[in-house]
Amino acid sequence: MIKIIAVLCSPFYPTNFHEQTVTTSGLTDISMQSCLEGVPQLAEWMKQLPAERLTRWRVMIGNQDRGGA
């Protein structure tokens, strides 16, 4: 499974970031190559979140967890 971790913020509070996970089930025809090229499908997904601004994203492969203290 390929996961996209989107980092979003509100245009009204640009320093208040939060992360949201997007999985391949939320995007169509996603591949590792499209992830590396900027995920064109991510723009379509962002249309569902008009009050948010995408600031960056990262790709995770498999069932990795971001553990830590």
Sequence and secondary structure as in RCSB ss.txt:
>XXXX:A:sequence
MIKIIAVLCSPFYPTNFHEQTVTTSGLTDISMQSCLEGVPQLAEWMKQLPAERLTRWRVMIGNQDRGGA
>XXXX:A:secstr
 EEEEEEEEETTEEEEEEEEEEEGGGSSS  HHHHHTT HHHHHHHTT TT EEEEEEEEESS      
